[in-house]
């Protein structure tokens, strides 16, 4: 009986030790994966700001700051040709009037493509304006502006760009706010051939950003700081003239690249209509004074 008790105890202790070992190994593995997945050092490099931009917390957090001497910025190490791009941002709190936090995709050259999020600061208590734009072959002037349905300075929120051969969809916390269709059949250039990097900057634009430049930056509130975390790119990386997704055609999309032919479902379309009805404050397709000779062709397509 005593021997059996010792054997049972030994077996129990051995099982306990093995279980704990497995748990420890799994915890270490999970922590390693989490840190690797969230390491902004891997995906981005600081490009300007003389120390005002920082990647901290083992690569989990990136901050940009602005003072009277300079702003700051960063860019992605990779170029992308189509993708689902997500980033969480927490914007400059308090009196942010005159400041602009820009987060966008862009190619280079005189006929560049660009997909823009720009956050226009405001006086304390007044809402931020989310400014969006799409450039194709160097032509932009496709602005839509929104108020947000939350305080973007109180916590992090996810700002996403779905860019595939069919359309570009801007989303906030998973809610679509704008869709720009591929209307090449109507003569509208569409960004599809030029790989783009991700860029972001925090800078002073008090000549136009807040109430058309009437409200200037209050430098007594500097430094102004915006924060970034949880970057995710399910995207086609462009390197040495080739895409990691092969042909980039919708018909070639695998399950892991299903976003390449993704359309908004009926729920997504309803959310888009809700935002456009309740939070859209400027739409170039409604600005008849700006286009007295007629709206751009993409404005006439439902």
Phi and psi in degrees as GROMACS dihedral restraints (atoms count N, CA, C in turn):
[ dihedral_restraints ]
;  ai    aj    ak    al  type     phi  dphi    fc
    3     4     5     6     1   -62.4    20    10
    4     5     6     7     1   -43.5    20    10
    6     7     8     9     1   -63.4    20    10
    7     8     9    10     1   -43.0    20    10
    9    10    11    12     1   -61.8    20    10
   10    11    12    13     1   -38.8    20    10
   12    13    14    15     1   -62.7    20    10
   13    14    15    16     1   -42.3    20    10
   15    16    17    18     1   -63.5    20    10
   16    17    18    19     1   -44.2    20    10
   18    19    20    21     1   -61.3    20    10
   19    20    21    22     1   -42.8    20    10
   21    22    23    24     1   -64.9    20    10
   22    23    24    25     1   -41.2    20    10
   24    25    26    27     1   -63.4    20    10
   25    26    27    28     1   -43.4    20    10
   27    28    29    30     1   -61.2    20    10
   28    29    30    31     1   -45.2    20    10
   30    31    32    33     1   -63.6    20    10
   31    32    33    34     1   -42.2    20    10
   33    34    35    36     1   -62.2    20    10
   34    35    36    37     1   -44.6    20    10
   36    37    38    39     1   -64.8    20    10
   37    38    39    40     1   -40.9    20    10
   39    40    41    42     1   -63.7    20    10
   40    41    42    43     1   -42.0    20    10
   42    43    44    45     1   -64.6    20    10
   43    44    45    46     1   -40.5    20    10
   45    46    47    48     1   -61.7    20    10
   46    47    48    49     1   -43.6    20    10
   48    49    50    51     1   -64.8    20    10
   49    50    51    52     1   -42.3    20    10
   51    52    53    54     1   -65.2    20    10
   52    53    54    55     1   -42.5    20    10
   54    55    56    57     1   -60.9    20    10
   55    56    57    58     1   -45.8    20    10
   57    58    59    60     1   -64.7    20    10
   58    59    60    61     1   -37.1    20    10
   60    61    62    63     1   -61.7    20    10
   61    62    63    64     1   -44.4    20    10
   63    64    65    66     1   -63.7    20    10
   64    65    66    67     1   -43.1    20    10
   66    67    68    69     1   -60.6    20    10
   67    68    69    70     1   -44.9    20    10
   69    70    71    72     1   -61.7    20    10
   70    71    72    73     1   -44.7    20    10
   72    73    74    75     1   -61.4    20    10
   73    74    75    76     1   -44.1    20    10
   75    76    77    78     1   -64.7    20    10
   76    77    78    79     1   -40.1    20    10
   78    79    80    81     1   -62.9    20    10
   79    80    81    82     1   -44.8    20    10
   81    82    83    84     1   -61.6    20    10
   82    83    84    85     1   -41.8    20    10
   84    85    86    87     1   -63.3    20    10
   85    86    87    88     1   -45.4    20    10
   87    88    89    90     1   -63.5    20    10
   88    89    90    91     1   -42.4    20    10
   90    91    92    93     1   -62.4    20    10
   91    92    93    94     1   -41.6    20    10
   93    94    95    96     1   -63.8    20    10
   94    95    96    97     1   -42.5    20    10
   96    97    98    99     1   -64.7    20    10
   97    98    99   100     1   -43.6    20    10
   99   100   101   102     1   -61.7    20    10
  100   101   102   103     1   -45.8    20    10
  102   103   104   105     1   -64.4    20    10
  103   104   105   106     1   -42.2    20    10
  105   106   107   108     1   -64.2    20    10
  106   107   108   109     1   -42.8    20    10
  108   109   110   111     1   -66.6    20    10
  109   110   111   112     1   -28.1    20    10
  111   112   113   114     1  -105.8    20    10
  112   113   114   115     1    16.3    20    10
  114   115   116   117     1   -84.0    20    10
  115   116   117   118     1   102.3    20    10
  117   118   119   120     1   -68.5    20    10
  118   119   120   121     1   -20.5    20    10
  120   121   122   123     1   -61.7    20    10
  121   122   123   124     1   -30.0    20    10
  123   124   125   126     1   -71.0    20    10
  124   125   126   127     1   -34.7    20    10
  126   127   128   129     1  -102.5    20    10
  127   128   129   130     1   -20.2    20    10
  129   130   131   132     1  -133.4    20    10
  130   131   132   133     1   158.0    20    10
  132   133   134   135     1  -134.8    20    10
  133   134   135   136     1   140.2    20    10
  135   136   137   138     1   -70.6    20    10
  136   137   138   139     1   133.3    20    10
  138   139   140   141     1  -113.4    20    10
  139   140   141   142     1   -24.2    20    10
  141   142   143   144     1  -163.0    20    10
  142   143   144   145     1   163.7    20    10
  144   145   146   147     1   125.2    20    10
  145   146   147   148     1    -6.3    20    10
  147   148   149   150     1    51.9    20    10
  148   149   150   151     1    53.1    20    10
  150   151   152   153     1    90.0    20    10
  151   152   153   154     1    -3.5    20    10
  153   154   155   156     1   -80.1    20    10
  154   155   156   157     1   -17.3    20    10
  156   157   158   159     1  -103.2    20    10
  157   158   159   160     1   135.9    20    10
  159   160   161   162     1  -141.9    20    10
  160   161   162   163     1   143.2    20    10
  162   163   164   165     1  -110.8    20    10
  163   164   165   166     1   120.1    20    10
  165   166   167   168     1  -130.8    20    10
  166   167   168   169     1  -178.9    20    10
  168   169   170   171     1    55.1    20    10
  169   170   171   172     1    49.2    20    10
  171   172   173   174     1    57.1    20    10
  172   173   174   175     1    35.5    20    10
  174   175   176   177     1    86.3    20    10
  175   176   177   178     1     5.2    20    10
  177   178   179   180     1   -84.2    20    10
  178   179   180   181     1   -18.6    20    10
  180   181   182   183     1  -137.2    20    10
  181   182   183   184     1   136.4    20    10
  183   184   185   186     1  -121.7    20    10
  184   185   186   187     1   133.2    20    10
  186   187   188   189     1  -124.1    20    10
  187   188   189   190     1   140.4    20    10
  189   190   191   192     1  -113.2    20    10
  190   191   192   193     1   142.6    20    10
  192   193   194   195     1  -133.2    20    10
  193   194   195   196     1   156.7    20    10
  195   196   197   198     1  -134.4    20    10
  196   197   198   199     1   129.9    20    10
  198   199   200   201     1  -130.8    20    10
  199   200   201   202     1  -174.2    20    10
  201   202   203   204     1   -65.5    20    10
  202   203   204   205     1   -25.0    20    10
  204   205   206   207     1   -80.5    20    10
  205   206   207   208     1   -35.6    20    10
  207   208   209   210     1  -168.9    20    10
  208   209   210   211     1   156.9    20    10
  210   211   212   213     1   -97.1    20    10
  211   212   213   214     1  -153.1    20    10
  213   214   215   216     1  -162.1    20    10
  214   215   216   217     1   165.4    20    10
  216   217   218   219     1  -164.1    20    10
  217   218   219   220     1   168.9    20    10
  219   220   221   222     1  -146.5    20    10
  220   221   222   223     1   168.5    20    10
  222   223   224   225     1  -144.7    20    10
  223   224   225   226     1   161.3    20    10
  225   226   227   228     1   -76.5    20    10
  226   227   228   229     1   149.9    20    10
  228   229   230   231     1   -75.5    20    10
  229   230   231   232     1   -29.8    20    10
  231   232   233   234     1   -96.1    20    10
  232   233   234   235     1   154.5    20    10
  234   235   236   237     1  -102.2    20    10
  235   236   237   238     1   148.9    20    10
  237   238   239   240     1  -128.1    20    10
  238   239   240   241     1   144.3    20    10
  240   241   242   243     1  -126.2    20    10
  241   242   243   244     1    89.4    20    10
  243   244   245   246     1    84.5    20    10
  244   245   246   247     1   146.1    20    10
  246   247   248   249     1   170.4    20    10
  247   248   249   250     1   167.8    20    10
  249   250   251   252     1  -108.3    20    10
  250   251   252   253     1   109.3    20    10
  252   253   254   255     1  -111.9    20    10
  253   254   255   256     1   123.9    20    10
  255   256   257   258     1  -124.3    20    10
  256   257   258   259     1   140.1    20    10
  258   259   260   261     1  -148.3    20    10
  259   260   261   262     1   138.5    20    10
  261   262   263   264     1   -94.2    20    10
  262   263   264   265     1   131.3    20    10
  264   265   266   267     1  -125.8    20    10
  265   266   267   268     1   146.0    20    10
  267   268   269   270     1  -124.0    20    10
  268   269   270   271     1   120.1    20    10
  270   271   272   273     1   -84.4    20    10
  271   272   273   274     1   169.3    20    10
  273   274   275   276     1   -57.8    20    10
  274   275   276   277     1   123.1    20    10
  276   277   278   279     1   -84.7    20    10
  277   278   279   280     1   169.9    20    10
  279   280   281   282     1    70.1    20    10
  280   281   282   283     1  -144.4    20    10
  282   283   284   285     1   -78.1    20    10
  283   284   285   286     1    96.7    20    10
  285   286   287   288     1  -105.2    20    10
  286   287   288   289     1    12.1    20    10
  288   289   290   291     1   -53.6    20    10
  289   290   291   292     1   136.6    20    10
  291   292   293   294     1    90.9    20    10
  292   293   294   295     1   -15.2    20    10
  294   295   296   297     1   -94.2    20    10
  295   296   297   298     1   151.6    20    10
  297   298   299   300     1  -131.3    20    10
  298   299   300   301     1   127.9    20    10
  300   301   302   303     1  -105.3    20    10
  301   302   303   304     1   112.4    20    10
  303   304   305   306     1  -105.2    20    10
  304   305   306   307     1   135.6    20    10
  306   307   308   309     1  -139.9    20    10
  307   308   309   310     1   115.7    20    10
  309   310   311   312     1  -158.3    20    10
  310   311   312   313     1   164.4    20    10
  312   313   314   315     1  -104.7    20    10
  313   314   315   316     1   139.5    20    10
  315   316   317   318     1  -155.6    20    10
  316   317   318   319     1   144.9    20    10
  318   319   320   321     1   -97.6    20    10
  319   320   321   322     1  -174.2    20    10
  321   322   323   324     1  -111.8    20    10
  322   323   324   325     1   171.3    20    10
  324   325   326   327     1    96.6    20    10
  325   326   327   328     1   174.2    20    10
  327   328   329   330     1   -76.7    20    10
  328   329   330   331     1   -17.5    20    10
  330   331   332   333     1  -117.6    20    10
  331   332   333   334     1    52.0    20    10
  333   334   335   336     1   -74.8    20    10
  334   335   336   337     1   160.2    20    10
  336   337   338   339     1  -107.0    20    10
  337   338   339   340     1   152.1    20    10
  339   340   341   342     1  -159.6    20    10
  340   341   342   343     1   142.6    20    10
  342   343   344   345     1  -130.2    20    10
  343   344   345   346     1   115.9    20    10
  345   346   347   348     1  -113.5    20    10
  346   347   348   349     1   133.9    20    10
  348   349   350   351     1  -110.4    20    10
  349   350   351   352     1   128.3    20    10
  351   352   353   354     1  -133.9    20    10
  352   353   354   355     1   132.5    20    10
  354   355   356   357     1  -109.4    20    10
  355   356   357   358     1   113.6    20    10
  357   358   359   360     1   -94.4    20    10
  358   359   360   361     1   118.7    20    10
  360   361   362   363     1   -66.7    20    10
  361   362   363   364     1   167.5    20    10
  363   364   365   366     1  -152.4    20    10
  364   365   366   367     1   173.9    20    10
  366   367   368   369     1   -65.3    20    10
  367   368   369   370     1   154.0    20    10
  369   370   371   372     1   -53.1    20    10
  370   371   372   373     1   131.0    20    10
  372   373   374   375     1    91.3    20    10
  373   374   375   376     1   -18.4    20    10
  375   376   377   378     1   -95.6    20    10
  376   377   378   379     1   147.4    20    10
  378   379   380   381     1   -74.1    20    10
  379   380   381   382     1   147.9    20    10
  381   382   383   384     1   -61.9    20    10
  382   383   384   385     1   154.0    20    10
  384   385   386   387     1  -110.8    20    10
  385   386   387   388     1   125.1    20    10
  387   388   389   390     1   -93.1    20    10
  388   389   390   391     1   115.5    20    10
  390   391   392   393     1  -104.3    20    10
  391   392   393   394     1   128.9    20    10
  393   394   395   396     1  -122.9    20    10
  394   395   396   397     1   152.0    20    10
  396   397   398   399     1  -157.0    20    10
  397   398   399   400     1   155.7    20    10
  399   400   401   402     1  -132.1    20    10
  400   401   402   403     1   124.1    20    10
  402   403   404   405     1  -107.4    20    10
  403   404   405   406     1   138.1    20    10
  405   406   407   408     1  -137.4    20    10
  406   407   408   409     1   126.1    20    10
  408   409   410   411     1    53.4    20    10
  409   410   411   412     1    41.5    20    10
  411   412   413   414     1    83.5    20    10
  412   413   414   415     1    -0.8    20    10
  414   415   416   417     1  -108.2    20    10
  415   416   417   418     1   123.7    20    10
  417   418   419   420     1  -114.2    20    10
  418   419   420   421     1  -116.8    20    10
  420   421   422   423     1    57.6    20    10
  421   422   423   424     1    35.5    20    10
  423   424   425   426     1  -120.1    20    10
  424   425   426   427     1    52.6    20    10
  426   427   428   429     1   -79.3    20    10
  427   428   429   430     1   135.6    20    10
  429   430   431   432     1  -129.5    20    10
  430   431   432   433     1   137.5    20    10
  432   433   434   435     1  -124.3    20    10
  433   434   435   436     1   147.6    20    10
  435   436   437   438     1  -138.0    20    10
  436   437   438   439     1   150.5    20    10
  438   439   440   441     1   -87.8    20    10
  439   440   441   442     1   157.2    20    10
  441   442   443   444     1  -101.8    20    10
  442   443   444   445     1   158.1    20    10
  444   445   446   447     1   -96.1    20    10
  445   446   447   448     1    20.6    20    10
  447   448   449   450     1  -155.7    20    10
  448   449   450   451     1   171.4    20    10
  450   451   452   453     1   -88.1    20    10
  451   452   453   454     1   108.4    20    10
  453   454   455   456     1   -75.4    20    10
  454   455   456   457     1    -0.3    20    10
  456   457   458   459     1   -99.9    20    10
  457   458   459   460     1   -13.2    20    10
  459   460   461   462     1   -82.1    20    10
  460   461   462   463     1   -26.6    20    10
  462   463   464   465     1  -158.4    20    10
  463   464   465   466     1   175.4    20    10
  465   466   467   468     1   -79.4    20    10
  466   467   468   469     1   141.7    20    10
  468   469   470   471     1  -134.8    20    10
  469   470   471   472     1   152.9    20    10
  471   472   473   474     1   -94.0    20    10
  472   473   474   475     1   124.6    20    10
  474   475   476   477     1  -114.0    20    10
  475   476   477   478     1   124.5    20    10
  477   478   479   480     1  -126.8    20    10
  478   479   480   481     1   148.0    20    10
  480   481   482   483     1  -126.6    20    10
  481   482   483   484     1   118.8    20    10
  483   484   485   486     1   -99.2    20    10
  484   485   486   487     1   117.0    20    10
  486   487   488   489     1  -126.1    20    10
  487   488   489   490     1   108.2    20    10
  489   490   491   492     1  -134.7    20    10
  490   491   492   493     1   178.7    20    10
  492   493   494   495     1   -64.6    20    10
  493   494   495   496     1   -13.8    20    10
  495   496   497   498     1   -91.2    20    10
  496   497   498   499     1   -41.1    20    10
  498   499   500   501     1  -167.3    20    10
  499   500   501   502     1   170.5    20    10
  501   502   503   504     1  -116.5    20    10
  502   503   504   505     1   127.7    20    10
  504   505   506   507     1  -121.9    20    10
  505   506   507   508     1   123.2    20    10
  507   508   509   510     1   -92.0    20    10
  508   509   510   511     1   132.2    20    10
  510   511   512   513     1  -134.7    20    10
  511   512   513   514     1   152.6    20    10
  513   514   515   516     1  -128.0    20    10
  514   515   516   517     1   120.0    20    10
  516   517   518   519     1    51.5    20    10
  517   518   519   520     1    39.2    20    10
  519   520   521   522     1    82.0    20    10
  520   521   522   523     1    -1.6    20    10
  522   523   524   525     1   -98.8    20    10
  523   524   525   526     1   118.4    20    10
  525   526   527   528     1   -64.9    20    10
  526   527   528   529     1   134.7    20    10
  528   529   530   531     1  -115.3    20    10
  529   530   531   532     1   -21.2    20    10
  531   532   533   534     1  -155.3    20    10
  532   533   534   535     1   143.8    20    10
  534   535   536   537     1  -131.8    20    10
  535   536   537   538     1   129.0    20    10
  537   538   539   540     1  -116.9    20    10
  538   539   540   541     1   110.7    20    10
  540   541   542   543     1   -80.0    20    10
  541   542   543   544     1   153.8    20    10
  543   544   545   546     1   -76.0    20    10
  544   545   546   547     1   107.4    20    10
  546   547   548   549     1  -120.0    20    10
  547   548   549   550     1    41.5    20    10
  549   550   551   552     1   -59.2    20    10
  550   551   552   553     1   -28.6    20    10
  552   553   554   555     1   -65.4    20    10
  553   554   555   556     1   -19.5    20    10
  555   556   557   558     1  -100.5    20    10
  556   557   558   559     1     7.9    20    10
  558   559   560   561     1    85.9    20    10
  559   560   561   562     1    15.4    20    10
  561   562   563   564     1   -97.8    20    10
  562   563   564   565     1   117.0    20    10
  564   565   566   567     1   -59.7    20    10
  565   566   567   568     1   144.2    20    10
  567   568   569   570     1  -130.3    20    10
  568   569   570   571     1   137.3    20    10
  570   571   572   573     1   -68.9    20    10
  571   572   573   574     1   108.3    20    10
  573   574   575   576     1  -147.6    20    10
  574   575   576   577     1   -10.7    20    10
  576   577   578   579     1  -114.5    20    10
  577   578   579   580     1   -15.7    20    10
  579   580   581   582     1  -107.9    20    10
  580   581   582   583     1   118.2    20    10
  582   583   584   585     1   -63.8    20    10
  583   584   585   586     1   147.3    20    10
  585   586   587   588     1  -128.2    20    10
  586   587   588   589     1   146.6    20    10
  588   589   590   591     1   -95.2    20    10
  589   590   591   592     1   161.8    20    10
  591   592   593   594     1   -90.6    20    10
  592   593   594   595     1   134.3    20    10
  594   595   596   597     1  -129.3    20    10
  595   596   597   598     1   151.5    20    10
  597   598   599   600     1  -150.0    20    10
  598   599   600   601     1   146.9    20    10
  600   601   602   603     1  -152.9    20    10
  601   602   603   604     1   154.2    20    10
  603   604   605   606     1  -121.9    20    10
  604   605   606   607     1   121.0    20    10
  606   607   608   609     1  -149.2    20    10
  607   608   609   610     1   165.9    20    10
  609   610   611   612     1   -90.0    20    10
  610   611   612   613     1   124.6    20    10
  612   613   614   615     1  -136.9    20    10
  613   614   615   616     1    44.9    20    10
  615   616   617   618     1   -74.7    20    10
  616   617   618   619     1     1.3    20    10
  618   619   620   621     1   -79.5    20    10
  619   620   621   622     1   -12.0    20    10
  621   622   623   624     1  -151.1    20    10
  622   623   624   625     1   -18.6    20    10
  624   625   626   627     1   -68.3    20    10
  625   626   627   628     1   -40.4    20    10
  627   628   629   630     1  -115.4    20    10
  628   629   630   631     1   114.8    20    10
  630   631   632   633     1    53.3    20    10
  631   632   633   634     1    44.7    20    10
  633   634   635   636     1    66.0    20    10
  634   635   636   637     1    21.4    20    10
  636   637   638   639     1    96.4    20    10
  637   638   639   640     1     0.6    20    10
  639   640   641   642     1   -70.3    20    10
  640   641   642   643     1   -30.6    20    10
  642   643   644   645     1  -103.5    20    10
  643   644   645   646     1   122.0    20    10
  645   646   647   648     1   -95.5    20    10
  646   647   648   649     1   163.1    20    10
  648   649   650   651     1   -67.2    20    10
  649   650   651   652     1   133.0    20    10
  651   652   653   654     1   -93.8    20    10
  652   653   654   655     1    97.6    20    10
  654   655   656   657     1   -69.8    20    10
  655   656   657   658     1   -12.5    20    10
  657   658   659   660     1   -68.2    20    10
  658   659   660   661     1   -16.4    20    10
  660   661   662   663     1   -92.4    20    10
  661   662   663   664     1    -4.0    20    10
  663   664   665   666     1   -71.0    20    10
  664   665   666   667     1   156.1    20    10
  666   667   668   669     1   -79.1    20    10
  667   668   669   670     1   146.5    20    10
  669   670   671   672     1   -92.8    20    10
  670   671   672   673     1   139.2    20    10
  672   673   674   675     1  -134.3    20    10
  673   674   675   676     1   133.3    20    10
  675   676   677   678     1  -117.5    20    10
  676   677   678   679     1   147.0    20    10
  678   679   680   681     1  -125.1    20    10
  679   680   681   682     1   149.6    20    10
  681   682   683   684     1  -134.4    20    10
  682   683   684   685     1   144.6    20    10
  684   685   686   687     1  -161.1    20    10
  685   686   687   688     1   171.6    20    10
  687   688   689   690     1    53.8    20    10
  688   689   690   691     1    50.6    20    10
  690   691   692   693     1   -71.8    20    10
  691   692   693   694     1   139.4    20    10
  693   694   695   696     1  -143.4    20    10
  694   695   696   697     1   130.0    20    10
  696   697   698   699     1  -129.1    20    10
  697   698   699   700     1   106.4    20    10
  699   700   701   702     1   -95.7    20    10
  700   701   702   703     1    88.0    20    10
  702   703   704   705     1  -147.2    20    10
  703   704   705   706     1   165.2    20    10
  705   706   707   708     1   -91.2    20    10
  706   707   708   709     1   111.9    20    10
  708   709   710   711     1   -81.5    20    10
  709   710   711   712     1   132.5    20    10
  711   712   713   714     1  -100.5    20    10
  712   713   714   715     1   122.4    20    10
  714   715   716   717     1  -149.4    20    10
  715   716   717   718     1   132.1    20    10
  717   718   719   720     1    53.6    20    10
  718   719   720   721     1    39.7    20    10
  720   721   722   723     1    76.7    20    10
  721   722   723   724     1    11.4    20    10
  723   724   725   726     1  -131.9    20    10
  724   725   726   727     1   151.6    20    10
  726   727   728   729     1   -97.6    20    10
  727   728   729   730     1   142.0    20    10
  729   730   731   732     1   -69.0    20    10
  730   731   732   733     1   -12.5    20    10
  732   733   734   735     1   -99.1    20    10
  733   734   735   736     1     7.4    20    10
  735   736   737   738     1    80.6    20    10
  736   737   738   739     1  -122.5    20    10
  738   739   740   741     1   -78.8    20    10
  739   740   741   742     1   -15.2    20    10
  741   742   743   744     1    65.2    20    10
  742   743   744   745     1    12.2    20    10
  744   745   746   747     1   -84.2    20    10
  745   746   747   748     1   144.8    20    10
  747   748   749   750     1   -55.6    20    10
  748   749   750   751     1   -34.8    20    10
  750   751   752   753     1   -68.3    20    10
  751   752   753   754     1   -18.6    20    10
  753   754   755   756     1   -95.5    20    10
  754   755   756   757     1     3.0    20    10
  756   757   758   759     1   -67.8    20    10
  757   758   759   760     1   129.2    20    10
  759   760   761   762     1   -86.7    20    10
  760   761   762   763     1   178.0    20    10
  762   763   764   765     1   -59.3    20    10
  763   764   765   766     1   -38.5    20    10
  765   766   767   768     1   -71.5    20    10
  766   767   768   769     1   -19.6    20    10
  768   769   770   771     1  -114.4    20    10
  769   770   771   772     1    34.2    20    10
  771   772   773   774     1   -63.0    20    10
  772   773   774   775     1   -20.8    20    10
  774   775   776   777     1   -63.9    20    10
  775   776   777   778     1   -18.2    20    10
  777   778   779   780     1   -62.7    20    10
  778   779   780   781     1   -27.5    20    10
  780   781   782   783     1  -123.5    20    10
  781   782   783   784     1    23.2    20    10
  783   784   785   786     1   -71.5    20    10
  784   785   786   787     1   133.4    20    10
  786   787   788   789     1  -114.8    20    10
  787   788   789   790     1   160.3    20    10
  789   790   791   792     1   -70.7    20    10
  790   791   792   793     1   133.0    20    10
  792   793   794   795     1   -80.0    20    10
  793   794   795   796     1  -178.7    20    10
  795   796   797   798     1   -62.8    20    10
  796   797   798   799     1   -36.7    20    10
  798   799   800   801     1   -65.7    20    10
  799   800   801   802     1   -40.5    20    10
  801   802   803   804     1   -64.1    20    10
  802   803   804   805     1   -40.3    20    10
  804   805   806   807     1   -64.4    20    10
  805   806   807   808     1   -37.9    20    10
  807   808   809   810     1   -66.7    20    10
  808   809   810   811     1   -40.7    20    10
  810   811   812   813     1   -63.7    20    10
  811   812   813   814     1   -41.4    20    10
  813   814   815   816     1   -59.9    20    10
  814   815   816   817     1   -44.5    20    10
  816   817   818   819     1   -62.5    20    10
  817   818   819   820     1   -39.2    20    10
  819   820   821   822     1   -61.5    20    10
  820   821   822   823     1   -45.6    20    10
  822   823   824   825     1   -65.9    20    10
  823   824   825   826     1   -46.3    20    10
  825   826   827   828     1   -63.2    20    10
  826   827   828   829     1   -32.0    20    10
  828   829   830   831     1   -76.6    20    10
  829   830   831   832     1   -38.9    20    10
  831   832   833   834     1  -104.0    20    10
  832   833   834   835     1   -21.5    20    10
  834   835   836   837     1  -128.1    20    10
  835   836   837   838     1    -7.2    20    10
  837   838   839   840     1   -73.6    20    10
  838   839   840   841     1   123.6    20    10
  840   841   842   843     1  -114.0    20    10
  841   842   843   844     1   -15.3    20    10
  843   844   845   846     1  -150.0    20    10
  844   845   846   847     1   135.4    20    10
  846   847   848   849     1  -139.3    20    10
  847   848   849   850     1   118.1    20    10
  849   850   851   852     1   -57.4    20    10
  850   851   852   853     1   -26.1    20    10
  852   853   854   855     1   -76.5    20    10
  853   854   855   856     1    -1.2    20    10
  855   856   857   858     1  -116.5    20    10
  856   857   858   859     1     3.2    20    10
  858   859   860   861     1   -94.5    20    10
  859   860   861   862     1    84.0    20    10
  861   862   863   864     1   -68.5    20    10
  862   863   864   865     1   -27.8    20    10
  864   865   866   867     1   -66.3    20    10
  865   866   867   868     1   -32.3    20    10
  867   868   869   870     1   -77.3    20    10
  868   869   870   871     1   -30.3    20    10
  870   871   872   873     1  -124.5    20    10
  871   872   873   874     1    68.1    20    10
  873   874   875   876     1   -65.9    20    10
  874   875   876   877     1   -21.6    20    10
  876   877   878   879     1   -91.2    20    10
  877   878   879   880     1     2.8    20    10
  879   880   881   882     1   123.4    20    10
  880   881   882   883     1   148.3    20    10
  882   883   884   885     1   -74.5    20    10
  883   884   885   886     1   155.1    20    10
  885   886   887   888     1   -55.8    20    10
  886   887   888   889     1   152.4    20    10
  888   889   890   891     1   -59.1    20    10
  889   890   891   892     1   -31.8    20    10
  891   892   893   894     1   -68.6    20    10
  892   893   894   895     1   -17.5    20    10
  894   895   896   897     1   -75.7    20    10
  895   896   897   898     1   -17.1    20    10
  897   898   899   900     1   -99.1    20    10
  898   899   900   901     1    13.8    20    10
  900   901   902   903     1  -115.8    20    10
  901   902   903   904     1   128.1    20    10
